[in-house]
Amino acid sequence: MATDPDDDYGRTFANVYDDWYSLDFDDGAAAVEVLARYGRDGDALELGVGTGRIAIPLAARGISVHGVDISPDMLRRLRAKPGAELVGTELADMSDCDLGRRFALVYSVFNSLFCVPDQQRQTACFAVAACHLAGPAGRFVVDHQIPDAVNSGSCVRHVHTGPDRLRFSLVHCDPVSQIMERQTVVVENGGITRYRSVIRYVWPSEMDLMATAAGLTLEDRWPGWQGGTVRPDTQRCISVYRPDTQGTP
Ligand SMILES: C[S@@+](CC[C@H](N)C(=O)[O-])C[C@H]1O[C@@H](n2cnc3c(N)ncnc32)[C@H](O)[C@@H]1O
């Protein structure tokens, strides 16, 4: 598993992940609040749990949280953190796994779905989520960015400037394949380090189709964890899916 080509993300970012992305980053604390409401009647499963940035505080709210990740390096980081004992982890591919149990809440946040490299396997993630839901009351929550570089093709995005560190990203989008390549450049202590990631972004409408194929239907959609209405200039999309009991024969 350590040489799995799908683990590029973990191998590239595990060492810097918690430094770059704290719980405060990208409204993580608000995500925990919302997910805690959906998970309160049972266990929760995170697809692409990473270092437990969301899963550990969610488990600290009294919810039994399990997490699947393809990266041994990310899971090692998770297990080394205080509170990790509250989170069950599984080294597995979220597009092809069966934990043999059901959850009130399955969720995938902070673009984890985009890390799965192709449409077929992203669709399979919805099937995995659906088959882990505990009946009609179960919910699948997906959180992702809507890439703003799509129209421009390429862009440079400033990420962080500190007293001794500068971080920015060069982003290139291919709107046909929906592949986005990002080179993050860190200038620190007079040295330069480059981190490359490749993701496949998914449009909300495409995601709804993936959900339909898995027997799920859209229940709610917001531009942020505080709720609200998704508009054409929305930069983020949080979708809540429920089992489509009407469509079930
Ligand atoms: C952007 S990180 C998000 C981590 C975490 N959800 C958070 O909010 O901090 C994406 C995670 O998805 C994992 N991942 C990528 N492809 C995966 C797959 N096919 N199956 C399971 N996990 C995967 C990566 O290893 C990484 O930990």
The ligand as a MOL file (V3000), in Angstrom:
LIG
                    3D

  0  0  0     0  0            999 V3000
M  V30 BEGIN CTAB
M  V30 COUNTS 27 29 0 0 0
M  V30 BEGIN ATOM
M  V30 1 C -7.4750 17.2430 1.1320 0
M  V30 2 S -7.1950 15.9030 2.2250 0 CHG=1
M  V30 3 C -8.5460 16.1280 3.3490 0
M  V30 4 C -8.3320 15.4490 4.6750 0
M  V30 5 C -9.4260 15.7250 5.7120 0
M  V30 6 N -10.7230 15.3710 5.1930 0
M  V30 7 C -9.4360 17.1730 6.1710 0
M  V30 8 O -10.4770 17.8220 6.1050 0
M  V30 9 O -8.3930 17.6540 6.6110 0 CHG=-1
M  V30 10 C -7.7090 14.5290 1.2330 0
M  V30 11 C -7.4790 13.1570 1.8760 0
M  V30 12 O -8.0700 12.1640 1.0400 0
M  V30 13 C -7.2030 11.0420 1.0030 0
M  V30 14 N -7.4970 10.2390 -0.1940 0
M  V30 15 C -7.1690 10.5170 -1.4780 0
M  V30 16 N -7.6050 9.5400 -2.2920 0
M  V30 17 C -8.2290 8.6290 -1.5020 0
M  V30 18 C -8.8980 7.3960 -1.7540 0
M  V30 19 N -9.0110 6.9040 -2.9900 0
M  V30 20 N -9.4100 6.7090 -0.7090 0
M  V30 21 C -9.2930 7.2030 0.5620 0
M  V30 22 N -8.6680 8.3660 0.8510 0
M  V30 23 C -8.1540 9.0740 -0.1600 0
M  V30 24 C -5.8110 11.6370 1.0290 0
M  V30 25 O -4.8410 10.6890 1.4210 0
M  V30 26 C -6.0140 12.7680 2.0400 0
M  V30 27 O -5.7690 12.3300 3.3410 0
M  V30 END ATOM
M  V30 BEGIN BOND
M  V30 1 1 1 2
M  V30 2 1 2 3
M  V30 3 1 2 10
M  V30 4 1 3 4
M  V30 5 1 4 5
M  V30 6 1 5 6
M  V30 7 1 5 7
M  V30 8 2 7 8
M  V30 9 1 7 9
M  V30 10 1 10 11
M  V30 11 1 11 12
M  V30 12 1 11 26
M  V30 13 1 12 13
M  V30 14 1 13 14
M  V30 15 1 13 24
M  V30 16 1 14 15
M  V30 17 1 14 23
M  V30 18 2 15 16
M  V30 19 1 16 17
M  V30 20 1 17 18
M  V30 21 2 17 23
M  V30 22 1 18 19
M  V30 23 2 18 20
M  V30 24 1 20 21
M  V30 25 2 21 22
M  V30 26 1 22 23
M  V30 27 1 24 25
M  V30 28 1 24 26
M  V30 29 1 26 27
M  V30 END BOND
M  V30 END CTAB
M  END
